[in-house]
Amino acid sequence: MQFSFARATSRAAIIGLCVMLSAAPALAADKSALVPAVLVVDLPQVLHVSKAGQGVQNTVSQAMQTYSKEVAREEDDLQRMRSELERQHTALSQTALDAKAKALQLRYQELNRNVQNKRQAMQQAYNDAMVKVEKAALDIVGELAKERGANLVVLKQAVVFSPDSSDVTSEVLERLDKNLAAVAVALPKVSDAGVVASTPRRERRSSSKTRSQEQAQQPANLQLQPQLEPQQ
């Protein structure tokens, strides 16, 4: 599963890859003296390697690994049910066979829905936590800009060339790790998006079409391998 890192830097993208800062009053009074004083920062790198960012990524990754094991056990259970249905093919009436096939198909569908819900909930938890890290990083960027008298801060990804002295990435990272070593991640509860219970969900509409045995034999297509590296 791919967790989008782009959302965590959305505010930086919205403002056109740069943060405009107010010029000093003395410079504002003399427009001829208003020249760009630029700082450069690799914000995605800061968010990715910071202690808080790493903590968020590790927390979500571990939670998804645990959930993947739960899903694997549920899939094994469904596979055993499918094999048993195949063995009963000649012993059951067509009506009974169709009923069992339909129940099994509903179990597959329920599992797939749960997986999708879990993915969305995990993505939201990741985004919410990383937004807090981003806000703290941007506050530090603003502080550094004021300290150095800069009136423009540009993301490193938008820069072709700049002197090393203008790059404040390492200093932002150092201050961020000092000020915000960790961020709590509001992981979804199992009841919010957990593995489907062993009892099949009751049919919502009595007029739903009966699934064939062939449809019920289709395995769930689940890939739960979160990768939390940023999208550069």
Backbone bond lengths (Angstrom), bond angles and torsions (degrees), N, CA, C in turn:
res aa  C-N    CA-C-N  psi(-1)  N-CA   C-N-CA  omega(-1)  CA-C   N-CA-C  phi
1 M - - - 1.456 - - 1.511 109.12 -
2 Q 1.310 116.31 135.07 1.454 121.46 -177.92 1.509 109.80 -102.45
3 F 1.327 117.20 117.90 1.438 120.90 175.53 1.511 108.84 -90.62
4 S 1.321 115.47 126.77 1.459 119.77 -177.03 1.515 110.87 -73.16
5 F 1.316 116.15 126.22 1.451 121.10 177.84 1.515 110.41 -93.56
6 A 1.343 116.84 -13.41 1.464 120.67 -175.69 1.521 111.56 -63.51
7 R 1.340 116.52 -34.64 1.454 118.81 -177.43 1.524 111.49 -64.83
8 A 1.320 116.64 -30.97 1.451 120.16 -178.16 1.513 112.45 -67.34
9 T 1.329 117.43 -18.49 1.464 121.24 178.39 1.523 110.98 -115.97
10 S 1.321 116.86 25.50 1.461 121.57 -174.75 1.513 112.17 -62.41
11 R 1.307 116.57 -41.57 1.461 118.18 -177.80 1.521 111.57 -63.39
12 A 1.337 115.79 -37.44 1.463 118.67 178.46 1.520 110.48 -64.72
13 A 1.322 117.36 -37.08 1.459 120.63 179.97 1.514 111.15 -70.15
14 I 1.327 116.96 -39.31 1.456 121.08 -177.84 1.521 111.59 -61.73
15 I 1.304 117.55 -36.01 1.461 119.73 -178.01 1.506 112.35 -88.18
16 G 1.338 116.98 21.15 1.452 120.31 171.46 1.497 114.81 75.33
17 L 1.338 116.93 35.08 1.454 123.18 175.92 1.527 113.25 66.95
18 C 1.310 117.71 18.38 1.461 118.41 178.33 1.512 110.30 -154.22
19 V 1.329 115.45 159.73 1.457 122.08 177.79 1.520 107.45 -118.01
20 M 1.346 116.96 115.02 1.453 120.96 178.32 1.515 108.84 -84.74
21 L 1.303 115.38 132.70 1.456 120.90 -179.68 1.526 109.56 -117.14
22 S 1.291 114.59 151.99 1.465 119.27 -178.77 1.518 110.41 -66.83
23 A 1.332 115.71 137.36 1.460 119.90 177.72 1.513 109.58 -75.06
24 A 1.322 116.46 155.11 1.462 121.63 178.79 1.517 109.14 -62.80
25 P 1.337 119.11 147.08 1.471 121.96 -178.38 1.516 112.94 -54.21
26 A 1.331 117.02 -38.19 1.460 119.73 -178.07 1.517 111.05 -64.38
27 L 1.337 116.37 -38.31 1.456 120.49 179.30 1.523 111.15 -72.82
28 A 1.316 115.78 -35.24 1.465 119.83 -179.44 1.521 110.83 -64.24
29 A 1.325 116.44 -32.06 1.457 120.05 -179.41 1.515 111.68 -71.68
30 D 1.326 116.33 -24.60 1.461 120.38 -179.56 1.523 108.42 -123.43
31 K 1.338 117.08 96.84 1.454 121.12 -175.09 1.518 112.06 -62.94
32 S 1.306 117.51 -28.24 1.457 120.11 -179.75 1.523 111.71 -67.90
33 A 1.342 116.17 -21.68 1.465 119.98 -179.30 1.515 111.93 -90.84
34 L 1.345 117.55 -4.62 1.454 121.22 -176.61 1.529 110.02 -82.48
35 V 1.311 115.44 94.12 1.459 121.46 177.90 1.517 108.46 -114.87
36 P 1.322 117.92 150.76 1.464 119.65 -178.83 1.521 112.27 -61.40
37 A 1.316 115.65 129.99 1.462 122.67 171.33 1.521 105.47 -117.76
38 V 1.321 115.92 102.73 1.465 121.43 -165.19 1.524 112.42 -106.99
39 L 1.320 114.63 138.67 1.464 122.18 169.35 1.519 108.01 -118.20
40 V 1.327 116.21 151.72 1.461 122.36 -179.25 1.523 108.66 -121.88
41 V 1.337 116.80 137.52 1.463 120.47 178.63 1.525 109.71 -141.67
42 D 1.315 115.70 137.76 1.469 122.25 175.07 1.523 107.33 -93.40
43 L 1.325 115.90 82.52 1.461 120.43 -174.67 1.528 113.38 -64.11
44 P 1.343 120.30 -44.50 1.470 118.71 177.14 1.531 112.83 -57.42
45 Q 1.326 116.95 -38.22 1.452 120.23 178.72 1.531 110.93 -66.16
46 V 1.316 115.99 -41.44 1.464 120.16 178.20 1.524 110.67 -59.90
47 L 1.334 116.53 -46.95 1.462 120.36 -179.10 1.520 111.41 -64.24
48 H 1.316 116.59 -35.55 1.458 120.48 -175.06 1.521 113.21 -74.89
49 V 1.332 117.30 -42.68 1.471 120.01 -173.21 1.518 113.03 -97.36
50 S 1.308 118.26 -6.67 1.463 119.69 179.53 1.524 110.47 -64.59
51 K 1.313 115.40 158.17 1.470 120.18 179.50 1.529 110.44 -60.66
52 A 1.323 115.79 -43.59 1.461 119.30 -179.50 1.525 111.34 -66.12
53 G 1.340 116.39 -43.56 1.458 119.79 179.10 1.513 112.47 -63.17
54 Q 1.320 116.51 -43.76 1.461 120.69 177.80 1.520 110.76 -62.55
55 G 1.330 116.21 -39.08 1.463 119.63 179.40 1.515 112.29 -63.30
56 V 1.334 116.56 -41.76 1.468 120.64 177.33 1.519 110.26 -61.76
57 Q 1.333 116.72 -46.87 1.454 121.02 -178.06 1.519 111.33 -62.57
58 N 1.320 117.15 -43.26 1.463 120.57 -179.42 1.524 111.49 -66.20
59 T 1.325 116.70 -40.10 1.465 120.68 -179.90 1.521 111.21 -62.30
60 V 1.329 116.70 -47.65 1.459 120.57 -178.99 1.527 110.53 -67.85
61 S 1.331 117.09 -40.09 1.464 120.75 -179.42 1.521 110.89 -62.74
62 Q 1.325 117.15 -44.37 1.469 120.44 179.42 1.519 111.45 -64.82
63 A 1.324 116.52 -39.25 1.466 120.04 178.59 1.521 110.86 -64.19
64 M 1.320 117.89 -39.18 1.453 120.91 179.56 1.525 111.56 -70.90
65 Q 1.310 117.37 -34.79 1.458 120.20 176.77 1.530 110.86 -63.91
66 T 1.330 115.62 -42.06 1.465 120.00 177.32 1.525 110.73 -63.09
67 Y 1.316 115.94 -43.49 1.458 119.89 -179.87 1.526 111.30 -66.46
68 S 1.324 116.75 -35.64 1.463 120.25 178.77 1.529 110.79 -60.18
69 K 1.328 116.47 -38.17 1.465 120.09 178.48 1.518 110.82 -66.58
70 E 1.331 116.20 -38.22 1.465 119.81 177.78 1.523 110.48 -64.00
71 V 1.318 116.17 -42.33 1.459 120.44 179.51 1.520 110.42 -65.43
72 A 1.328 117.36 -38.87 1.462 120.93 179.28 1.525 110.64 -62.12
73 R 1.326 116.83 -40.02 1.477 119.61 178.20 1.524 110.71 -65.58
74 E 1.321 116.62 -40.14 1.462 120.22 178.46 1.529 110.77 -65.23
75 E 1.321 116.71 -40.22 1.461 120.20 178.16 1.522 111.45 -64.07
76 D 1.341 116.71 -38.16 1.467 120.27 176.89 1.523 110.28 -61.86
77 D 1.343 115.42 -40.60 1.456 119.92 178.80 1.521 110.83 -63.16
78 L 1.325 116.76 -42.49 1.463 120.65 178.89 1.517 111.49 -67.53
79 Q 1.317 116.49 -35.28 1.464 119.74 178.00 1.526 110.92 -65.03
80 R 1.327 116.31 -39.25 1.476 119.54 177.69 1.528 110.54 -65.52
81 M 1.333 116.11 -39.63 1.461 119.85 177.53 1.524 110.79 -63.49
82 R 1.306 117.26 -39.72 1.460 120.84 179.44 1.517 111.40 -66.19
83 S 1.330 116.53 -41.32 1.465 120.38 178.68 1.521 110.89 -64.24
84 E 1.337 115.99 -39.80 1.459 119.91 178.44 1.526 111.00 -65.03
85 L 1.321 116.26 -37.08 1.459 120.03 178.51 1.524 110.72 -65.75
86 E 1.314 116.54 -37.98 1.461 120.12 178.15 1.529 111.21 -64.47
87 R 1.349 115.62 -37.37 1.471 119.14 179.26 1.521 111.45 -69.50
88 Q 1.326 117.35 -27.76 1.455 121.54 -178.49 1.529 112.70 -88.54
89 H 1.309 115.69 4.87 1.470 120.24 -173.49 1.527 112.52 -54.93
90 T 1.307 116.94 -44.30 1.472 120.07 -176.29 1.526 112.69 -86.12
91 A 1.329 117.47 -16.78 1.464 120.44 -175.57 1.526 112.72 -90.53
92 L 1.317 116.78 -20.79 1.467 120.33 -176.27 1.519 111.42 -100.07
93 S 1.315 114.58 153.57 1.463 119.67 173.01 1.523 109.01 -71.77
94 Q 1.323 116.33 163.24 1.454 119.10 -178.82 1.529 111.19 -62.93
95 T 1.342 115.85 -35.42 1.462 119.76 179.43 1.518 111.34 -64.95
96 A 1.343 116.10 -46.08 1.460 120.43 179.55 1.523 110.90 -66.19
97 L 1.338 115.68 -38.60 1.463 120.45 179.68 1.523 110.58 -63.80
98 D 1.326 116.75 -44.32 1.461 120.71 179.24 1.530 111.47 -63.34
99 A 1.336 115.80 -38.12 1.461 119.57 -179.52 1.524 111.37 -65.20
100 K 1.331 116.24 -44.02 1.464 120.23 178.59 1.530 111.23 -66.83
101 A 1.333 115.16 -39.03 1.464 118.77 178.80 1.522 110.78 -64.17
102 K 1.320 116.63 -39.27 1.454 120.66 179.51 1.527 111.00 -65.71
103 A 1.333 117.11 -42.31 1.460 121.20 179.06 1.524 110.91 -62.38
104 L 1.328 115.70 -40.16 1.459 119.84 179.44 1.525 110.83 -66.65
105 Q 1.318 115.96 -41.91 1.463 119.82 179.41 1.531 111.03 -62.42
106 L 1.328 116.56 -38.04 1.459 120.35 177.33 1.519 111.23 -63.59
107 R 1.318 116.22 -35.94 1.466 120.12 176.95 1.523 110.89 -64.10
108 Y 1.332 116.56 -42.49 1.468 120.01 177.67 1.522 110.51 -62.75
109 Q 1.307 116.22 -44.55 1.454 120.13 -178.98 1.528 111.42 -63.40
110 E 1.316 115.64 -40.93 1.463 120.11 179.38 1.532 110.91 -64.29
111 L 1.307 116.42 -41.24 1.459 120.29 178.80 1.528 110.64 -63.15
112 N 1.321 115.77 -43.96 1.463 119.13 179.39 1.528 111.64 -63.54
113 R 1.311 117.14 -38.75 1.474 120.19 177.52 1.523 110.44 -63.69
114 N 1.326 115.80 -43.31 1.457 120.00 179.99 1.526 111.63 -61.82
115 V 1.328 115.43 -40.55 1.463 119.40 179.67 1.524 110.42 -63.84
116 Q 1.323 117.13 -44.27 1.458 120.42 179.31 1.529 110.93 -63.17
117 N 1.329 116.60 -42.52 1.465 120.45 178.33 1.525 110.94 -62.35
118 K 1.328 115.35 -39.92 1.462 119.79 -179.79 1.524 110.42 -65.96
119 R 1.312 116.37 -42.20 1.465 119.56 178.27 1.527 110.77 -58.89
120 Q 1.317 116.21 -47.13 1.457 120.22 -178.42 1.527 111.04 -64.20
121 A 1.341 116.85 -41.30 1.456 120.42 -179.83 1.528 111.17 -66.02
122 M 1.320 116.55 -40.11 1.463 120.62 178.35 1.531 110.60 -66.27
123 Q 1.325 116.64 -41.49 1.461 120.17 178.83 1.525 110.34 -61.62
124 Q 1.341 116.83 -42.27 1.449 120.58 -179.99 1.525 111.19 -65.74
125 A 1.329 116.83 -41.12 1.462 120.37 178.40 1.524 110.86 -62.67
126 Y 1.334 115.53 -40.76 1.468 120.95 178.09 1.530 110.49 -63.86
127 N 1.321 116.54 -47.74 1.469 121.01 -179.43 1.527 111.31 -59.78
128 D 1.331 116.25 -47.19 1.462 120.52 -177.42 1.525 111.33 -60.11
129 A 1.317 116.48 -42.42 1.464 120.07 -179.59 1.521 111.43 -68.76
130 M 1.343 117.03 -41.18 1.460 120.23 -177.80 1.527 111.78 -70.43
131 V 1.323 117.75 -27.43 1.470 120.43 176.17 1.532 109.76 -63.48
132 K 1.325 116.98 -35.98 1.467 120.33 177.33 1.525 110.87 -65.86
133 V 1.333 115.91 -40.43 1.464 119.87 177.72 1.522 109.76 -64.95
134 E 1.327 116.08 -42.42 1.461 120.81 -179.81 1.519 111.59 -61.80
135 K 1.337 117.00 -43.54 1.459 120.48 -179.60 1.520 110.97 -61.31
136 A 1.324 116.51 -43.26 1.458 120.07 178.81 1.521 111.02 -63.14
137 A 1.333 116.93 -39.28 1.464 121.06 179.62 1.525 110.88 -66.28
138 L 1.337 117.23 -42.66 1.453 120.83 179.96 1.528 111.82 -66.42
139 D 1.317 117.06 -34.74 1.469 120.17 176.08 1.529 110.16 -62.38
140 I 1.329 116.02 -40.61 1.464 120.61 178.75 1.520 110.68 -67.00
141 V 1.330 117.17 -39.43 1.467 120.94 177.20 1.531 109.59 -59.48
142 G 1.324 116.60 -43.11 1.456 120.54 178.63 1.526 112.07 -62.36
143 E 1.333 116.04 -40.55 1.463 120.21 178.41 1.529 111.01 -62.90
144 L 1.325 116.39 -44.76 1.461 120.39 -179.83 1.526 111.17 -64.27
145 A 1.326 116.41 -38.66 1.458 119.92 179.60 1.524 110.88 -62.79
146 K 1.310 117.02 -41.80 1.460 120.33 178.42 1.525 110.84 -66.69
147 E 1.328 115.76 -41.83 1.460 119.64 -179.66 1.525 111.96 -61.77
148 R 1.315 116.92 -35.31 1.463 121.28 -175.90 1.526 112.99 -99.79
149 G 1.315 116.49 3.44 1.454 120.22 177.84 1.517 113.45 69.27
150 A 1.316 117.61 28.44 1.462 121.51 179.71 1.524 110.52 -83.67
151 N 1.323 116.60 144.03 1.464 120.17 175.58 1.518 112.40 -115.10
152 L 1.330 115.99 6.06 1.466 120.46 178.27 1.522 109.48 -151.69
153 V 1.336 116.29 130.47 1.455 121.84 175.56 1.519 107.63 -122.65
154 V 1.330 116.50 126.34 1.463 121.79 -174.61 1.524 109.68 -118.68
155 L 1.326 115.62 140.74 1.454 119.81 174.05 1.527 109.62 -66.39
156 K 1.304 115.68 138.96 1.468 121.06 -176.62 1.521 111.32 -59.98
157 Q 1.327 117.40 -31.58 1.453 121.46 -178.64 1.526 112.40 -64.32
158 A 1.344 117.56 -18.30 1.457 120.98 -178.92 1.527 112.34 -99.96
159 V 1.339 116.72 3.69 1.458 121.11 -175.13 1.526 110.84 -104.98
160 V 1.328 116.34 133.00 1.466 121.47 175.73 1.520 110.09 -86.48
161 F 1.320 116.77 -43.15 1.454 121.32 179.07 1.518 109.87 -149.35
162 S 1.337 115.33 141.38 1.459 120.35 174.41 1.524 107.66 -159.65
163 P 1.326 117.77 149.46 1.470 120.04 177.48 1.519 110.29 -67.70
164 D 1.318 115.77 150.00 1.469 120.46 -179.00 1.525 111.65 -58.57
165 S 1.307 116.71 -30.55 1.458 120.68 -177.24 1.527 112.80 -65.44
166 S 1.327 116.76 -20.80 1.465 119.93 -178.96 1.525 112.66 -87.36
167 D 1.340 117.25 -11.39 1.469 121.73 -177.74 1.524 109.69 -85.87
168 V 1.325 116.41 115.97 1.465 121.41 -177.80 1.523 112.16 -108.24
169 T 1.324 116.61 17.00 1.470 120.36 -176.36 1.519 112.41 -56.67
170 S 1.325 116.80 -49.28 1.464 120.35 -177.08 1.524 111.73 -64.27
171 E 1.321 116.46 -36.57 1.462 119.44 179.89 1.523 111.06 -71.22
172 V 1.331 116.29 -38.64 1.464 119.53 176.36 1.527 109.87 -62.05
173 L 1.324 116.07 -43.76 1.461 120.59 -179.90 1.522 111.10 -62.78
174 E 1.316 116.64 -42.80 1.466 120.89 -179.50 1.523 111.16 -61.87
175 R 1.318 116.30 -45.50 1.464 119.77 -179.71 1.522 111.50 -69.13
176 L 1.319 116.08 -37.14 1.461 119.55 179.75 1.520 110.85 -63.99
177 D 1.320 117.16 -44.09 1.468 120.70 179.07 1.523 111.18 -63.06
178 K 1.333 116.27 -32.36 1.459 120.41 179.24 1.522 111.82 -75.33
179 N 1.328 116.14 -40.42 1.468 120.78 -175.68 1.520 113.81 -84.67
180 L 1.332 116.65 -29.93 1.471 120.45 -174.78 1.523 109.04 -141.46
181 A 1.319 115.58 86.55 1.465 119.90 -176.67 1.525 112.16 -79.12
182 A 1.321 117.23 -22.92 1.469 119.81 -177.31 1.522 110.08 -155.29
183 V 1.338 114.27 154.15 1.465 122.01 176.85 1.524 107.98 -132.69
184 A 1.306 116.34 134.05 1.465 120.08 178.27 1.522 110.15 -71.92
185 V 1.322 115.47 138.92 1.463 121.31 178.40 1.523 108.29 -109.44
186 A 1.316 116.56 122.16 1.469 121.20 -179.29 1.532 109.21 -83.64
187 L 1.323 115.57 80.71 1.466 120.15 -178.99 1.522 110.53 -67.81
188 P 1.336 117.18 144.42 1.472 119.91 178.47 1.519 111.12 -67.83
189 K 1.313 115.57 145.48 1.453 120.20 176.52 1.517 109.85 -74.18
190 V 1.324 115.37 157.06 1.463 119.89 179.38 1.516 110.36 -59.31
191 S 1.334 117.22 -36.81 1.465 120.78 -179.51 1.514 112.16 -67.55
192 D 1.375 116.31 -21.80 1.457 119.99 -179.90 1.521 111.98 -77.21
193 A 1.328 116.06 -38.16 1.463 119.67 -177.30 1.510 109.37 -156.56
194 G 1.325 115.84 54.53 1.454 119.11 -175.13 1.505 112.93 -94.61
195 V 1.342 114.55 -172.75 1.454 120.30 177.11 1.518 109.10 -71.74
196 V 1.308 116.61 143.49 1.458 121.14 -178.63 1.522 110.75 -60.02
197 A 1.322 116.20 140.74 1.454 120.76 178.35 1.522 110.33 -67.35
198 S 1.341 115.67 161.19 1.459 119.39 -174.78 1.530 112.23 -67.40
199 T 1.338 117.25 -25.23 1.459 120.17 178.56 1.521 109.95 -81.90
200 P 1.328 118.47 125.37 1.469 120.51 -178.82 1.518 110.75 -59.00
201 R 1.338 116.16 146.44 1.455 120.86 177.26 1.529 109.88 -67.20
202 R 1.323 115.03 139.74 1.447 120.27 -179.97 1.524 109.94 -65.05
203 E 1.291 116.43 139.37 1.463 121.20 -178.02 1.519 109.92 -61.18
204 R 1.342 116.52 128.88 1.454 121.41 -176.59 1.519 112.39 -76.69
205 R 1.316 116.41 -37.93 1.453 119.59 -177.21 1.523 109.22 -125.10
206 S 1.311 115.33 123.75 1.460 119.10 -177.53 1.513 111.60 -66.84
207 S 1.335 116.94 -19.01 1.451 120.49 -177.82 1.525 113.04 -89.12
208 S 1.350 118.30 4.59 1.463 120.93 -179.38 1.515 110.04 -62.70
209 K 1.340 115.99 145.25 1.447 120.72 -178.84 1.518 111.06 -73.72
210 T 1.326 117.16 144.41 1.458 122.40 178.99 1.519 110.14 -72.87
211 R 1.352 116.66 132.46 1.463 121.72 177.94 1.516 109.54 -80.96
212 S 1.315 116.39 143.66 1.463 120.75 178.10 1.515 109.80 -80.72
213 Q 1.342 116.11 164.71 1.465 120.81 178.11 1.518 110.25 -62.51
214 E 1.318 116.31 -35.00 1.460 119.37 -179.02 1.520 110.86 -63.41
215 Q 1.342 117.90 -39.72 1.457 121.22 177.82 1.513 110.65 -65.44
216 A 1.301 117.61 -38.69 1.456 121.74 -177.65 1.511 112.06 -67.38
217 Q 1.309 117.69 -21.33 1.453 120.87 -177.23 1.525 112.38 -83.24
218 Q 1.328 117.85 -1.28 1.456 119.98 179.52 1.523 109.92 -77.03
219 P 1.330 118.25 123.47 1.470 120.51 -179.19 1.522 111.08 -73.37
220 A 1.330 114.80 155.00 1.465 119.60 176.36 1.516 109.64 -70.88
221 N 1.313 115.98 141.97 1.457 121.27 -179.57 1.526 108.19 -103.48
222 L 1.345 116.36 93.81 1.454 121.51 -173.52 1.509 110.83 -120.61
223 Q 1.305 116.12 126.45 1.460 122.02 175.63 1.523 107.51 -127.95
224 L 1.322 116.34 106.45 1.454 120.77 -178.10 1.521 109.76 -121.99
225 Q 1.293 116.75 75.45 1.445 122.22 179.28 1.531 108.55 -129.73
226 P 1.323 117.45 81.86 1.460 119.94 -175.80 1.504 113.07 -63.37
227 Q 1.321 117.10 136.56 1.443 123.77 174.24 1.517 106.67 -122.35
228 L 1.315 116.30 117.99 1.438 120.21 -169.51 1.519 113.78 -104.64
229 E 1.328 117.03 10.99 1.456 118.11 177.12 1.508 109.55 -66.98
230 P 1.339 117.91 147.51 1.464 119.96 -179.96 1.494 111.91 -68.75
231 Q 1.315 115.54 151.41 1.458 121.33 174.99 1.505 107.47 -87.50
232 Q 1.303 116.31 108.87 1.473 120.04 -176.76 1.514 110.72 -77.96
